[in-house]
């Protein structure tokens, strides 16, 4: 089933597929077809082999990767030149949810990301690309829709001199972002 893009006949909709195999252990091999394979695992102290990232780390990596791809597309569209985009990310979870306590959400409680853009472009132009990137990033919006406390700190790096990119107030349930079609 891992065959990449599959036409759904519905215009702009795309369908991506993958397959995954688990042999009744903590290690799962994910086959992404032409994109290769990925091993998800737990650390040895948690019963895994440590052969790959945990599924939660993979989600965090997917967030950074999706932000990077969306940023690139948006920067190109809006004419922003940059040479690199680096991320540091962390999450917290309350393990009671994974252990069966249904009063506790089993997914991320918080996600914190620091994104550093290497660019000589004006901070206002960078802020416009960031705002559009965040509105378009599917993984970021998936986490926000799950009501994860997600905060991204964006920094502009010009030859080692870093400055924080001013951001509008955080989006909350019921904000304009959630009023977009399809929400």
N, C-alpha and C positions, 0 to 999 in steps of 0.2 A: 504493500500500500504506500510505501514511501516513494512517491513519484513526483514530488514538487508541485508546480502550479497545475491546477486542474480547472478547466473552464466550467463555469456553472451555468452559462447561458443567461446570466442576469446582468450583463453590462459590466459595471465597474467592480463587481464583486469577484474576489479571488479566493480560491480554496487551496490551502497548503496541507500536505499530509505527511505523516511519519508513522513509523511503527516502533514498538518498544518491547523488549523481552527481559523477563525476570525469572530466574531459576529458584524461586522461593528463598531468596537471600536479600540482603540490603542493596545489592548492586544491580542496576538496570542498564541495559545497552539500548540506546536510542538510535535508530537508523533513520537518517534524514534524506535518504536517497542520494541524489547527486551532490548534496551538501556534506556528505560524510556521516560519520558515527560519533556519538557522544556517550560517555559513561557517566552515569550518576550513581553516587555511592554515599555511604555514611563513613565517618572515621572509624578506625579500628576500635577505640573505646566504646563506640555505640553499636558494635556488632557488624560493621562493614569491613571492607578491605582497604579503604582509603584510596581506591584507584581513580577517583574523580571527585568533582565538586558534589556537595549535597544538593538535593533538588532546590532547597531554598537559596543556596549560593548561585545556582543556575538561573533562578528567577531574577536575582539581583544583577547578575551578569547580563541577562536579557534586557533588563531596564537600561543599563549603561550602553549596551550595543544598539538598542532601539533609539535611545536618545542621540547617539552618535550618527546613525544613519539618517534620522529625521533632521538633525542639525545640518548635516552635509547637504541634503536636498534643499532645505530652507535657505541656507547660506548661499547656495548657488543661485536660487531663485531671486533672492533679495540683494545679490551682489556683494556679499561679505567675504573678504579674503581672510583665511586663517591657515596656520601651518600644522596645528595639532590640537587635540581635545583629549584631556586626561581626566580620569574619574577615580575617586576613592568613595567607597560606599560601605554602609553598615546597616544592619537590621536588628530589631529585637523581636522576640516572640515570647509568649507566656506558655511554657511547655505543658501546663495543665490542660490546655485545649487539645493538644496532640495526645495526651494521656487519657482523654475521655471525658473531661469536665466540660459539659455542654454549655455551661454559663460563661465560658471563656472562648473567645475567638481563636481557632487553631492556626490562623495565618498571621502574617506580620502585624505587630502592633505599631512599630515605627520603622521608617526607612529614612536614612540620612545620606545624602550624596553631596560631594564636592566636585564640581566640574570646572576645570581650568582650561580656558580657551587661549591659545597663543595667537595673538593678533595685534596689529598696529592700528586697526580700525577704531573709530570713535566709539566710546562706550554706549552712546545712544543707539547707534546702528546695531551694535551687538545685542543690546537689550531687545530690540525689535525682532531679531532672529530668534532669540531665546523664547520670547513670548509666543511666537508662532510655532516653534518647535514643541513647546510644552502642550500647546493646544492640539497638535497633530500626532504626538507620540502614542501609539496604541498601548504599549506596555505601561507607560506612566498613567494613562487614563484608566486602564484596567485596575491598577492599584488604587487610584483615587476613587473609582466607583465602588471598590471594596471597602472604602472608608479607612484605608491605611493612612496613618499620620505620616505623610511623605513630604519631605522638605529637601529642596535642592539649592545649594549655595553655588552661584555662578561667579567665577573670578575671571578677570581679563588679565592676561600675562603678556606684557610687552618687554621682551628681553630681560626677564627676571624681576621686573617691577610688577607686582600684583595689586589689583584693586577689585573690590567687590562691585558687581554689577547691580545697580538698584533694581528692585523687583516690586511689582504691584503687590497689594495684600494677598495673602494665601487664599486660594479658592476654597469655598466651603459648600456643603450641600445646599442646593437651591440657588447657587450663583449662576451667572450668565453662561458659564461654560457648560453647565448641566442642562441649559435650556436649548442647546443646539439640536437640530433635527437628528433623530435616531437615539436620543437619550431617554 
